[in-house]
Amino acid sequence: MHVKRIIATEKALQLIDQLKKQHGALMFHQSGGCCDGSQPMCFAEGEFRTGNSDVCLGEVADCKFYMSADQFEYWKHTQLILDVTPGRGSSFSLEIPLGVRFLIRSRVFSEQELDELEPLMAG
């Protein structure tokens, strides 16, 4: 069994389910900074254009999760954990009107987990 690069808390899974009911299929992109900080952003599938410089880390609740390749170089040794916190983010992410925002927690993979990582997905 492969170790996942991206997982989600129960709170995040519940919010994703709620957003899917409102917006249909979803996707995530971990922003790389600038005006929106560095946070996961949720979009209706296809509403954010990914490019050759993005990698797909995997799926959370059947939603692809992307990150820029440059940023992935910094995070590749960690498992990302999608979570939710109260408050308003500073992006165009779909959860913002609900008074919550997605955030990323992380933990460093063990040596054994690094050997068992799920391969990156095709975008």
C-alpha positions as MATLAB code, in Angstrom:
seq = 'MHVKRIIATEKALQLIDQLKKQHGALMFHQSGGCCDGSQPMCFAEGEFRTGNSDVCLGEVADCKFYMSADQFEYWKHTQLILDVTPGRGSSFSLEIPLGVRFLIRSRVFSEQELDELEPLMAG';
ca = [
       0.000    0.000    0.000;
       1.323    3.453   -0.921;
       1.631    6.321    1.542;
      -0.435    9.332    0.441;
       1.202   12.722   -0.046;
      -2.044   14.582    0.771;
      -4.707   13.596    3.300;
      -7.547   15.485    5.020;
      -9.041   15.799    8.470;
     -12.651   14.843    9.084;
     -13.588   18.554    9.279;
     -12.018   19.160    5.878;
     -13.814   16.148    4.379;
     -17.147   17.421    5.707;
     -16.533   20.867    4.214;
     -15.502   19.371    0.871;
     -18.738   17.363    0.834;
     -20.746   20.529    1.549;
     -18.934   22.458   -1.204;
     -19.421   19.609   -3.701;
     -23.181   19.785   -3.107;
     -23.092   23.505   -3.927;
     -20.513   23.619   -6.727;
     -20.108   20.113   -8.158;
     -16.688   18.577   -8.752;
     -13.809   20.416   -7.044;
     -10.049   20.807   -7.269;
      -7.384   22.274   -4.980;
      -4.254   24.286   -5.633;
      -1.723   25.066   -2.918;
      -0.848   28.678   -3.554;
       2.748   29.750   -3.418;
       2.462   33.038   -1.614;
       2.076   36.646   -2.716;
      -1.309   38.247   -2.031;
      -3.101   35.085   -0.938;
      -0.317   33.851    1.339;
       0.508   30.193    1.062;
      -2.734   28.337    1.514;
      -4.789   25.663   -0.178;
      -7.444   27.103   -2.449;
     -10.574   25.247   -3.500;
     -12.136   25.815   -6.917;
     -14.828   24.245   -9.036;
     -13.012   21.689  -11.169;
     -11.484   23.444  -14.178;
     -11.911   26.972  -12.754;
      -8.194   27.216  -11.998;
      -5.842   26.576  -14.861;
      -2.919   24.378  -14.010;
       0.143   24.314  -16.209;
       3.364   22.457  -16.864;
       4.857   23.967  -13.713;
       2.208   22.330  -11.475;
       2.282   18.816  -10.036;
      -0.691   16.793   -8.847;
       0.106   15.334   -5.428;
      -2.949   13.093   -5.344;
      -6.604   13.326   -4.466;
      -8.571   14.241   -1.385;
     -12.223   13.134   -1.444;
     -11.921   12.605   -5.228;
     -10.590   16.159   -5.718;
      -7.179   16.578   -7.341;
      -4.671   18.561   -5.292;
      -2.036   20.584   -7.191;
       1.040   22.558   -6.213;
       3.709   24.352   -8.214;
       6.761   22.206   -8.901;
       9.030   24.785   -7.246;
       6.990   24.737   -4.057;
       6.788   20.937   -4.170;
      10.596   20.805   -3.925;
      10.288   22.321   -0.429;
       7.376   20.095    0.637;
       8.253   16.752   -0.986;
       9.536   15.252    2.270;
       6.268   15.993    4.117;
       2.743   14.669    4.143;
       0.275   17.519    3.709;
      -2.830   17.426    5.871;
      -5.747   19.508    4.625;
      -7.663   21.015    7.538;
     -10.193   23.778    8.223;
     -10.118   26.684   10.648;
     -12.578   29.480   11.420;
     -11.810   32.800    9.790;
     -11.745   34.464    6.458;
      -8.931   33.730    4.073;
      -7.670   36.244    1.559;
      -8.320   34.350   -1.638;
     -11.015   33.331   -4.086;
     -11.383   29.889   -2.527;
     -14.959   28.549   -2.444;
     -15.161   28.140    1.350;
     -14.510   31.816    2.133;
     -18.204   32.905    2.227;
     -18.831   30.234    4.895;
     -16.547   31.979    7.414;
     -13.906   29.253    7.358;
     -10.760   28.585    5.395;
      -8.705   25.589    4.428;
      -5.177   25.369    5.781;
      -2.306   22.922    5.505;
      -0.662   21.128    8.354;
       2.277   18.873    7.629;
       4.453   16.185    9.063;
       7.792   14.823    7.892;
       7.703   11.374    6.297;
       9.677    8.596    7.963;
      12.428    6.890    5.945;
      10.146    3.885    5.415;
       7.274    6.105    4.240;
       9.555    7.829    1.735;
      10.187    4.413    0.192;
       6.441    3.733    0.002;
       5.184    7.067   -1.347;
       2.322    7.147   -3.772;
       3.613    8.337   -7.159;
       2.698   11.815   -8.337;
      -0.464   11.828  -10.440;
      -0.800   12.987  -14.012;
      -2.498   16.375  -14.039;
];
